[in-house]
Amino acid sequence: MDPKKRKIYIILIVVTILLSVGILVWSNLSGGSSPEADLITPVTNSGRDNDATGSFQAPPVFPASKTFDSGVLQNPEYTQLRGYTPLDIANQLGRPDPFNRY
């Protein structure tokens, strides 16, 4: 290997190791929350309506029931939609051999 390339590789490796160690030390010294502290944090009510057991209630953007309202299919906006018409691409397929040099 060329001595110049070897020197560049060694510098890159040293810089990478120093940056990795610096990031690890900085993250430990910055006082990040520990997983144990997150487990014992009490859950507070954020103003949303929960039942007495504290179970999750779906936000209003989700449907309240799992059934589909078929009245949508009789809606005038829906009945005005046009059906799918497939495209005719029989004569538009391109070259027979795309890898052949022309």
DRENBAFI-993859 format. One record per atom (N, C-alpha, C): z, x, y; residue in three letters. Coordinates in nm, 2 decimals. Example, Ala and Ser with C-alpha at 12.3 -4.5 7.8 and 13.67 -1.06 7.14 Angstrom:
// residues 2
     c3     c1     c2  aa
   0.78   1.32  -0.57 ALA
   0.78   1.23  -0.45 ALA
   0.78   1.32  -0.33 ALA
   0.71   1.28  -0.22 SER
   0.71   1.37  -0.11 SER
   0.79   1.29   0.00 SER
END
This chain:
// residues 102
     c3     c1     c2  aa
   0.00   0.08  -0.12 MET
   0.00   0.00   0.00 MET
   0.00   0.09   0.12 MET
  -0.07   0.04   0.22 ASP
  -0.08   0.11   0.35 ASP
   0.06   0.12   0.41 ASP
   0.10   0.24   0.47 PRO
   0.23   0.25   0.53 PRO
   0.26   0.16   0.64 PRO
   0.15   0.13   0.72 LYS
   0.16   0.03   0.83 LYS
   0.19  -0.11   0.78 LYS
   0.12  -0.15   0.68 LYS
   0.15  -0.28   0.62 LYS
   0.29  -0.29   0.56 LYS
   0.33  -0.18   0.50 ARG
   0.46  -0.18   0.43 ARG
   0.57  -0.19   0.54 ARG
   0.55  -0.13   0.65 LYS
   0.65  -0.13   0.76 LYS
   0.66  -0.28   0.81 LYS
   0.54  -0.34   0.83 ILE
   0.54  -0.48   0.88 ILE
   0.61  -0.57   0.78 ILE
   0.58  -0.56   0.65 TYR
   0.65  -0.64   0.55 TYR
   0.80  -0.62   0.55 TYR
   0.84  -0.50   0.56 ILE
   0.99  -0.47   0.57 ILE
   1.05  -0.53   0.69 ILE
   0.98  -0.52   0.81 ILE
   1.04  -0.58   0.93 ILE
   1.04  -0.74   0.91 ILE
   0.94  -0.80   0.86 LEU
   0.94  -0.94   0.84 LEU
   1.05  -0.99   0.74 LEU
   1.07  -0.91   0.64 ILE
   1.18  -0.95   0.54 ILE
   1.32  -0.94   0.61 ILE
   1.34  -0.83   0.68 VAL
   1.47  -0.81   0.75 VAL
   1.49  -0.92   0.85 VAL
   1.39  -0.95   0.93 VAL
   1.41  -1.06   1.03 VAL
   1.44  -1.19   0.97 VAL
   1.37  -1.22   0.86 THR
   1.39  -1.35   0.79 THR
   1.54  -1.35   0.73 THR
   1.58  -1.25   0.67 ILE
   1.72  -1.24   0.62 ILE
   1.82  -1.26   0.73 ILE
   1.80  -1.19   0.85 LEU
   1.89  -1.20   0.96 LEU
   1.89  -1.34   1.02 LEU
   1.78  -1.40   1.03 LEU
   1.77  -1.54   1.08 LEU
   1.84  -1.63   0.99 LEU
   1.82  -1.62   0.85 SER
   1.89  -1.71   0.76 SER
   2.04  -1.69   0.77 SER
   2.09  -1.57   0.77 VAL
   2.23  -1.55   0.78 VAL
   2.28  -1.60   0.91 VAL
   2.21  -1.58   1.02 GLY
   2.25  -1.63   1.15 GLY
   2.26  -1.79   1.15 GLY
   2.17  -1.85   1.09 ILE
   2.17  -2.00   1.09 ILE
   2.29  -2.05   1.00 ILE
   2.31  -1.98   0.89 LEU
   2.43  -2.02   0.81 LEU
   2.56  -2.00   0.88 LEU
   2.57  -1.89   0.95 VAL
   2.70  -1.86   1.02 VAL
   2.72  -1.96   1.13 VAL
   2.61  -1.99   1.21 TRP
   2.61  -2.08   1.32 TRP
   2.65  -2.22   1.28 TRP
   2.59  -2.26   1.16 SER
   2.62  -2.40   1.12 SER
   2.76  -2.41   1.07 SER
   2.82  -2.31   1.02 ASN
   2.96  -2.31   0.97 ASN
   3.06  -2.30   1.09 ASN
   3.02  -2.23   1.20 LEU
   3.11  -2.22   1.31 LEU
   3.10  -2.33   1.41 LEU
   2.99  -2.41   1.40 SER
   2.97  -2.52   1.50 SER
   3.06  -2.64   1.47 SER
   3.13  -2.64   1.36 GLY
   3.22  -2.74   1.33 GLY
   3.16  -2.87   1.28 GLY
   3.06  -2.85   1.20 GLY
   2.99  -2.97   1.14 GLY
   3.08  -3.05   1.05 GLY
   3.06  -3.18   1.04 SER
   3.15  -3.27   0.96 SER
   3.14  -3.23   0.82 SER
   3.25  -3.24   0.75 SER
   3.25  -3.21   0.61 SER
   3.22  -3.34   0.53 SER
   3.17  -3.33   0.41 PRO
   3.15  -3.46   0.33 PRO
   3.27  -3.54   0.31 PRO
   3.39  -3.47   0.29 GLU
   3.51  -3.54   0.26 GLU
   3.55  -3.62   0.38 GLU
   3.53  -3.58   0.50 ALA
   3.57  -3.65   0.62 ALA
   3.48  -3.78   0.63 ALA
   3.36  -3.77   0.59 ASP
   3.27  -3.89   0.59 ASP
   3.32  -4.00   0.49 ASP
   3.38  -3.95   0.38 LEU
   3.42  -4.05   0.28 LEU
   3.54  -4.13   0.32 LEU
   3.63  -4.07   0.40 ILE
   3.76  -4.14   0.44 ILE
   3.75  -4.21   0.57 ILE
   3.64  -4.20   0.64 THR
   3.62  -4.27   0.77 THR
   3.62  -4.42   0.74 THR
   3.70  -4.49   0.81 PRO
   3.70  -4.64   0.79 PRO
   3.58  -4.70   0.85 PRO
   3.53  -4.81   0.78 VAL
   3.42  -4.88   0.82 VAL
   3.46  -4.98   0.92 VAL
   3.39  -4.98   1.04 THR
   3.43  -5.08   1.14 THR
   3.32  -5.18   1.15 THR
   3.35  -5.30   1.20 ASN
   3.26  -5.41   1.22 ASN
   3.18  -5.38   1.35 ASN
   3.05  -5.37   1.34 SER
   2.97  -5.34   1.46 SER
   2.92  -5.46   1.53 SER
   2.99  -5.57   1.52 GLY
   2.95  -5.70   1.59 GLY
   2.86  -5.78   1.50 GLY
   2.82  -5.74   1.39 ARG
   2.73  -5.82   1.30 ARG
   2.82  -5.91   1.22 ARG
   2.77  -6.02   1.18 ASP
   2.84  -6.12   1.10 ASP
   2.84  -6.07   0.95 ASP
   2.95  -6.04   0.90 ASN
   2.97  -6.01   0.76 ASN
   3.06  -6.12   0.70 ASN
   3.04  -6.15   0.57 ASP
   3.13  -6.24   0.51 ASP
   3.27  -6.18   0.48 ASP
   3.36  -6.25   0.42 ALA
   3.50  -6.20   0.40 ALA
   3.50  -6.08   0.31 ALA
   3.41  -6.06   0.22 THR
   3.42  -5.95   0.13 THR
   3.36  -5.82   0.19 THR
   3.29  -5.83   0.31 GLY
   3.23  -5.72   0.37 GLY
   3.10  -5.68   0.31 GLY
   3.03  -5.76   0.24 SER
   2.90  -5.73   0.18 SER
   2.80  -5.73   0.29 SER
   2.69  -5.67   0.26 PHE
   2.57  -5.66   0.35 PHE
   2.50  -5.79   0.36 PHE
   2.47  -5.83   0.49 GLN
   2.39  -5.94   0.51 GLN
   2.26  -5.89   0.57 GLN
   2.15  -5.95   0.52 ALA
   2.02  -5.91   0.56 ALA
   2.00  -5.94   0.71 ALA
   1.93  -5.85   0.78 PRO
   1.90  -5.88   0.92 PRO
   1.80  -6.00   0.93 PRO
   1.79  -6.06   1.05 PRO
   1.70  -6.18   1.06 PRO
   1.56  -6.15   1.04 PRO
   1.52  -6.02   1.03 VAL
   1.37  -5.99   1.01 VAL
   1.33  -6.01   0.87 VAL
   1.43  -6.01   0.78 PHE
   1.40  -6.04   0.64 PHE
   1.40  -6.19   0.61 PHE
   1.31  -6.24   0.52 PRO
   1.32  -6.38   0.49 PRO
   1.45  -6.42   0.43 PRO
   1.49  -6.54   0.46 ALA
   1.62  -6.59   0.41 ALA
   1.61  -6.63   0.26 ALA
   1.49  -6.67   0.22 SER
   1.47  -6.70   0.08 SER
   1.36  -6.62   0.01 SER
   1.36  -6.62  -0.12 LYS
   1.26  -6.54  -0.19 LYS
   1.14  -6.62  -0.23 LYS
   1.13  -6.74  -0.18 THR
   1.01  -6.82  -0.21 THR
   0.91  -6.82  -0.10 THR
   0.78  -6.84  -0.13 PHE
   0.68  -6.83  -0.03 PHE
   0.65  -6.97   0.02 PHE
   0.64  -6.99   0.15 ASP
   0.61  -7.11   0.20 ASP
   0.45  -7.13   0.20 ASP
   0.41  -7.22   0.11 SER
   0.26  -7.24   0.10 SER
   0.20  -7.32   0.21 SER
   0.28  -7.36   0.31 GLY
   0.23  -7.43   0.43 GLY
   0.14  -7.33   0.51 GLY
   0.16  -7.21   0.50 VAL
   0.08  -7.11   0.57 VAL
  -0.07  -7.12   0.53 VAL
  -0.09  -7.15   0.40 LEU
  -0.23  -7.16   0.36 LEU
  -0.31  -7.28   0.42 LEU
  -0.24  -7.38   0.47 GLN
  -0.30  -7.50   0.53 GLN
  -0.31  -7.48   0.68 GLN
  -0.26  -7.38   0.73 ASN
  -0.26  -7.35   0.88 ASN
  -0.40  -7.34   0.92 ASN
  -0.44  -7.40   1.04 PRO
  -0.58  -7.39   1.09 PRO
  -0.63  -7.24   1.11 PRO
  -0.54  -7.16   1.16 GLU
  -0.58  -7.02   1.18 GLU
  -0.61  -6.95   1.05 GLU
  -0.54  -6.99   0.94 TYR
  -0.58  -6.93   0.81 TYR
  -0.71  -6.98   0.75 TYR
  -0.73  -7.11   0.77 THR
  -0.85  -7.17   0.71 THR
  -0.98  -7.13   0.79 THR
  -0.96  -7.08   0.91 GLN
  -1.08  -7.03   0.98 GLN
  -1.12  -6.89   0.94 GLN
  -1.04  -6.82   0.87 LEU
  -1.08  -6.69   0.83 LEU
  -1.20  -6.69   0.73 LEU
  -1.28  -6.59   0.74 ARG
  -1.40  -6.59   0.65 ARG
  -1.36  -6.51   0.53 ARG
  -1.43  -6.54   0.42 GLY
  -1.41  -6.47   0.30 GLY
  -1.47  -6.33   0.30 GLY
  -1.43  -6.25   0.20 TYR
  -1.49  -6.12   0.19 TYR
  -1.63  -6.12   0.14 TYR
  -1.72  -6.04   0.20 THR
  -1.85  -6.03   0.16 THR
  -1.88  -5.88   0.13 THR
  -1.91  -5.85   0.00 PRO
  -1.93  -5.71  -0.03 PRO
  -2.05  -5.65   0.04 PRO
  -2.05  -5.52   0.07 LEU
  -2.16  -5.46   0.13 LEU
  -2.27  -5.42   0.02 LEU
  -2.39  -5.42   0.06 ASP
  -2.50  -5.38  -0.03 ASP
  -2.53  -5.24   0.01 ASP
  -2.49  -5.14  -0.08 ILE
  -2.52  -5.00  -0.06 ILE
  -2.61  -4.94  -0.16 ILE
  -2.69  -5.02  -0.22 ALA
  -2.78  -4.98  -0.33 ALA
  -2.87  -4.87  -0.28 ALA
  -2.93  -4.88  -0.16 ASN
  -3.02  -4.78  -0.12 ASN
  -2.96  -4.68  -0.02 ASN
  -2.83  -4.68  -0.01 GLN
  -2.76  -4.59   0.09 GLN
  -2.67  -4.49   0.02 GLN
  -2.70  -4.45  -0.10 LEU
  -2.61  -4.37  -0.18 LEU
  -2.62  -4.22  -0.15 LEU
  -2.72  -4.18  -0.07 GLY
  -2.73  -4.04  -0.03 GLY
  -2.82  -3.96  -0.13 GLY
  -2.81  -3.83  -0.13 ARG
  -2.90  -3.75  -0.21 ARG
  -2.86  -3.76  -0.36 ARG
  -2.96  -3.75  -0.45 PRO
  -2.92  -3.76  -0.59 PRO
  -2.84  -3.65  -0.64 PRO
  -2.86  -3.53  -0.59 ASP
  -2.78  -3.41  -0.63 ASP
  -2.73  -3.34  -0.50 ASP
  -2.61  -3.37  -0.46 PRO
  -2.56  -3.32  -0.33 PRO
  -2.54  -3.17  -0.33 PRO
  -2.54  -3.11  -0.45 PHE
  -2.51  -2.96  -0.46 PHE
  -2.64  -2.88  -0.46 PHE
  -2.75  -2.95  -0.47 ASN
  -2.88  -2.89  -0.47 ASN
  -2.92  -2.84  -0.33 ASN
  -2.98  -2.72  -0.32 ARG
  -3.02  -2.67  -0.19 ARG
  -3.15  -2.74  -0.15 ARG
  -3.16  -2.80  -0.03 TYR
  -3.28  -2.86   0.01 TYR
  -3.34  -2.78   0.12 TYR
END
